[in-house]
Every structure is written in C-alpha cells, then in structure tokens.
Amino acid sequence: MGYASYATMARGFGPGFDAPLIVVAKGHGPQDDAPYLKALRGAIERTPGIAAVTPPVVSRDGQATMLVAYPTTGEQDAATDALVNRLDDTVLPKSAYLTGPNAGNVAFANLMGSRLPALIGVVVALSMALLLVVFRSVVIAVKAAVMNLLSAAAAIMVVVMNLLSVCADVSVKQIGLGLAAAVLVDATVVRLVLVPAVMELLGKANWWLPSWLDRLLPAGPDGGRAGSGSGSGPASAPAEVH
C-alpha cells in the first residue's frame, strides 16, 4: 500500500512531491506581492532541479514568510542533495533559510562529513599512542592504525545492517546486503588473513623501537623498557605471532 500510494503521487505530481524543501524568510510584511518575496520565489523557480514553488504564505504578525519548493527528483536521489546545497550556497539570501526533513538530512550529512576526518584522526592517533606504550613497537602501532582504517566501522555496520534487514523497502535491503558483504570481507580477508600475514612477514621487525623514542615513552604495563637502549626492541622480545 505504501509503495502504491507513493507511485500514484509520483505519477501525478512528480517524484519530488515527497521531498518538499521549505524556505522561510524573515518579515517583509503581509503583502504576498512584495518585491522581495517575488524576487525570492523567482530565484528559486529558476534554479535547475526545481519543479514548482508555492505562493508565499505570511504569518499573522508579518514576521515570517514561508514558501515550499518541490524538486524534480525524489528524496533519496543524489541530485536532490545537490539541489539543497545549491540553494543554500548560491540562491537564498542571508535572510532566508532552508528547512524541512530533506534539507535537515542533507545538513546533518554535511556536518558529519566535515567532522568525520578529524574524529577518525583522533581515534587512530590515540590507538597508536596506546599501542606504542604497551607493545613498545613503532611497527605494530603503525600497522594496527592502518588495519583500523581498513576495517573504518565493522561494529557500526553490523548494528545498521541488523536494523536495515527488517525494512520492507527493497532499496534499503540492498544497502543492508552491501554492508553485510563489507563486514564479511573485513572479518575474513582483513582480520583473519591480512593482519597475521603481515606480522609473519615482518618477523622481528614487529618489535622495532628507536632508543630515543623508548626513553620518551612511559614504562609499559610490566614497568620495563628496552633492554639495551639500542633501538632493537625489548631485552626479551615477545614471540612472533603465527
């Protein structure tokens, strides 16, 4: 029933009918034909990707005006996300704001995307520092950081995949399948094959630590440091991982 109703609306009103973009402007009086509002509506209508824009609706106190723009593409279309960014960046004046569910999702995605590299950098740097103190090996710390980047979100993918697998939407199920494949590759190729294989190939180099860095690092869990300070690793290096 849900898909049938959506298909009917899409045929009658266009695929962007379910992705309205709400534009809110400050003030400008109760007249619908005010020059500012006419110019604003015209600028939105002329934007590529806009199918239609409703007439301005002014609040009773004249402090806010609302227009609703309908894109030519659906809510989950990448072109709709690009349209939201275009309206925000180049079309709307500073006194007008873009809101609504679709615009909110795009704004949230933009914010997360801008902060994600910094978050990943902090997590990787902290994990490298911890491993460097515990294992007293530059090689193991760097290798673990690289493997963490390769294997960037396994737990998150498992949780999201479990949630998406119960959805009735076929496209969402496809996303779940893609996540499942990613988790499978991570759990088999990366963790069971790549990590131990790299440690086996590196051999004693796993425990390399420059003497100057050994002196700067705090003592490990056992209170010990590198035996001779020559940078060749602890006096009695742990056995190689097989």
PyMOL commands that set and color helices and strands:
alter all, ss='L'
color gray80, all
select helices_A, chain A and resi 2-13+15-18+35-45+78-91+101-135+138-150+154-164+170-207+211-216
alter helices_A, ss='H'
color red, helices_A
select strands_A, chain A and resi 21-26+50-53+57-58+64-71+96-99
alter strands_A, ss='S'
color yellow, strands_A
deselect
rebuild
show_as cartoon
